[in-house]
Amino acid sequence: SSSSSKTILEHCQGEDYRKPTNTPCAQALGTFNNLRSEVMTAQILLDDCYLVSPGPGTQTDKSASASRKILSEEAVIVRGRRVKHPPPRVPLGCYSYTAYLSYFWANDVLTRDALGIKDGTVDEWVRCHSGDLPYAVDIGSSIKYHRNVTANGYRALVYSGDHDAIVPHLGTQAWVRSLGFPVVDDWRAWHLDGQSAGFTIAYSNNMTFATVKVGTLPVCVCGARGH
């Protein structure tokens, strides 16, 4: 709501949004996160992979068939080797269903044999590591690198999906604006097959920003000088 947004802007300046220290900020962020949990944040127009309001515990023939397929995929793995960290099961029509199946494909004995992985030398493949990768965050911002690249004559296209609530395009626009480059071609639509596919704005130093009508993380594509 507008009141929650106003409270966050007023009381959360300089706060760690994951662990806010003042009460008004924590309460406002709690309300916001509860509302955000009702949608799939990576693509707000798609169904959430995990039901936010589960229905009765009955299965249609279609969902039962999907479950049997999932069980058969799991059985392939169990026959070859016991998996340790199976991902949460998602519905067949879910946006991340292919990612779910990739876990079973990558850990299948036939796949590992095809990749030349000797038994016992490489542990189970996990698609996403949650905080257990051995690295330290020592680069707080990459803006200075973008400024250096573009100021040296390289063309840059920064694009961001306009349905992504994890890394919203407004944040991407903000850091692009922070470079301080003058606008040379103001906001306009760009088209694909006669339809608007997003909006774009061009800056000096060959920097272009565009929104794309999909859920995708922001990407910066840099090209050689003069190309």
C-alpha positions in Angstrom: 0.0 0.0 0.0 1.0 3.6 -0.3 1.2 4.0 3.5 3.6 1.0 3.8 5.7 2.4 1.0 5.9 5.8 2.7 6.9 4.2 6.0 9.6 2.1 4.3 11.0 5.2 2.6 10.9 7.2 5.8 12.3 4.7 8.3 14.4 2.3 6.3 17.0 4.6 4.9 20.4 3.0 5.5 18.9 -0.1 7.0 19.7 -3.7 6.0 16.4 -4.8 4.6 17.0 -8.4 5.6 17.7 -7.4 9.3 16.3 -4.0 10.0 17.2 -2.5 13.4 14.3 -0.1 14.0 10.8 -1.2 14.8 8.8 0.9 12.3 11.0 -0.2 9.4 10.8 -3.9 10.5 7.0 -3.8 10.8 6.6 -2.1 7.4 9.0 -4.6 5.7 7.1 -7.5 7.4 3.9 -6.3 5.9 5.5 -5.8 2.5 7.1 -9.2 2.5 3.8 -10.9 3.5 2.1 -9.3 0.5 4.9 -10.1 -1.8 4.8 -13.8 -0.8 1.4 -14.0 -2.6 3.1 -13.7 -6.1 6.0 -15.4 -7.9 8.6 -12.7 -7.5 10.7 -13.8 -10.4 7.8 -13.4 -12.8 4.8 -11.7 -11.2 2.3 -12.7 -14.0 3.0 -16.5 -13.6 1.5 -18.8 -11.0 3.5 -19.3 -7.9 5.3 -22.6 -7.9 4.2 -23.3 -4.3 0.5 -22.8 -3.7 -0.1 -19.7 -1.6 -3.7 -21.0 -0.9 -3.7 -24.8 -1.2 -6.9 -26.4 -2.3 -8.5 -29.7 -1.1 -6.2 -32.7 -1.0 -7.6 -34.3 -4.1 -5.9 -34.9 -7.4 -7.2 -34.7 -10.9 -6.3 -37.3 -13.4 -3.8 -34.9 -15.0 -2.1 -34.0 -11.7 -2.0 -37.7 -10.7 -0.3 -38.5 -14.1 2.2 -35.7 -13.5 3.0 -37.1 -10.1 3.5 -40.6 -11.5 6.0 -39.1 -14.0 7.8 -37.3 -11.2 8.0 -40.5 -9.2 9.4 -42.3 -12.2 12.1 -39.6 -12.7 13.0 -40.0 -9.0 13.1 -43.8 -9.3 15.7 -43.5 -12.1 18.1 -41.8 -9.7 17.3 -44.0 -6.7 18.1 -47.1 -8.8 21.6 -45.7 -9.6 22.6 -43.9 -6.4 20.9 -42.4 -3.4 20.3 -38.7 -3.6 20.9 -36.6 -0.6 19.3 -33.2 -1.3 16.2 -33.7 -3.6 14.6 -30.3 -4.3 11.0 -29.6 -3.3 8.6 -31.1 -5.8 6.8 -28.5 -8.0 3.6 -28.8 -10.1 4.1 -29.9 -13.8 3.0 -26.5 -15.1 5.3 -24.6 -12.8 7.7 -22.1 -14.3 10.6 -23.9 -12.6 9.5 -27.5 -13.4 12.4 -27.9 -15.9 14.8 -26.7 -13.2 13.3 -29.3 -10.9 13.9 -32.1 -13.4 17.4 -30.9 -14.1 18.4 -32.1 -10.7 17.5 -35.7 -11.5 19.0 -35.5 -15.0 22.3 -34.2 -13.7 22.6 -36.8 -11.0 21.5 -39.7 -13.2 24.2 -42.4 -13.5 24.0 -42.3 -17.3 24.5 -38.5 -17.4 27.5 -38.7 -15.0 29.0 -41.5 -17.1 28.5 -39.5 -20.3 30.3 -36.5 -18.6 33.2 -38.8 -17.6 32.6 -38.4 -13.9 34.2 -41.3 -12.1 32.1 -42.9 -9.3 33.0 -41.5 -5.9 35.0 -38.5 -7.2 32.3 -35.9 -7.5 29.5 -35.4 -5.0 25.9 -34.8 -5.8 25.1 -32.0 -8.2 23.0 -29.2 -6.7 21.5 -26.5 -8.9 21.5 -23.6 -6.3 23.8 -23.4 -3.3 22.3 -21.4 -0.4 25.1 -19.6 1.3 27.6 -22.5 1.4 29.9 -21.4 -1.4 33.4 -20.5 -0.1 33.7 -16.9 -1.3 33.7 -13.4 0.3 31.8 -10.4 -1.1 34.4 -7.7 -1.6 32.8 -5.7 -4.4 29.9 -3.6 -3.1 29.2 -2.0 -6.5 30.1 -2.5 -10.1 29.0 1.0 -11.2 32.5 2.3 -11.5 33.4 -0.5 -13.9 30.4 0.3 -16.1 31.4 3.9 -16.1 35.0 3.0 -17.1 34.0 0.7 -19.9 31.5 3.1 -21.5 33.7 6.1 -21.0 36.4 4.3 -23.0 34.1 4.0 -26.1 32.5 0.6 -25.7 28.8 0.3 -26.5 26.7 -1.0 -23.6 23.1 -2.3 -23.7 21.6 -2.8 -20.2 18.2 -4.6 -20.2 15.9 -5.7 -17.5 12.6 -7.6 -17.4 9.6 -5.5 -16.4 7.9 -8.4 -14.5 10.7 -9.3 -12.2 10.1 -8.3 -8.6 13.4 -9.8 -7.3 15.6 -7.3 -9.2 13.0 -4.8 -10.4 13.8 -2.7 -13.5 13.4 0.5 -11.4 16.6 -0.4 -9.5 18.5 -1.0 -12.7 17.3 2.3 -14.1 18.5 4.0 -10.9 22.1 2.8 -11.2 22.1 3.6 -14.9 21.0 7.2 -14.1 23.6 7.4 -11.4 26.3 7.3 -14.1 25.3 10.8 -14.9 25.3 10.5 -18.7 23.1 12.9 -20.7 20.1 11.5 -22.4 20.4 11.5 -26.2 17.2 9.6 -27.1 14.4 9.9 -24.5 11.9 7.1 -23.6 10.2 5.4 -26.4 8.8 1.9 -27.2 10.7 -0.7 -29.1 8.9 -3.2 -31.2 8.9 -6.9 -32.2 6.6 -8.1 -34.9 4.6 -4.8 -34.8 4.0 -5.0 -31.0 5.6 -3.1 -28.2 8.2 -5.4 -26.5 9.3 -2.9 -23.9 10.7 0.7 -23.6 14.2 2.1 -24.1 16.2 5.2 -23.5 19.7 6.1 -24.8 22.4 8.0 -23.1 25.7 9.5 -24.2 28.8 7.3 -24.3 26.9 4.6 -26.2 24.9 3.5 -23.1 21.3 2.2 -23.8 18.8 0.9 -21.3 15.8 -1.2 -22.2 12.9 -2.9 -20.5 11.8 -6.3 -21.8 8.3 -7.8 -21.4 9.6 -10.9 -19.6 10.9 -11.7 -16.2 14.7 -11.6 -16.5 17.5 -10.4 -14.3 19.3 -7.2 -15.5 22.0 -7.9 -18.0 24.7 -5.6 -19.4 26.0 -6.5 -22.9 29.1 -4.6 -24.0 30.4 -4.5 -27.6 33.7 -3.4 -29.1 34.3 0.2 -30.0 32.6 1.3 -33.1 30.5 -1.9 -33.5 
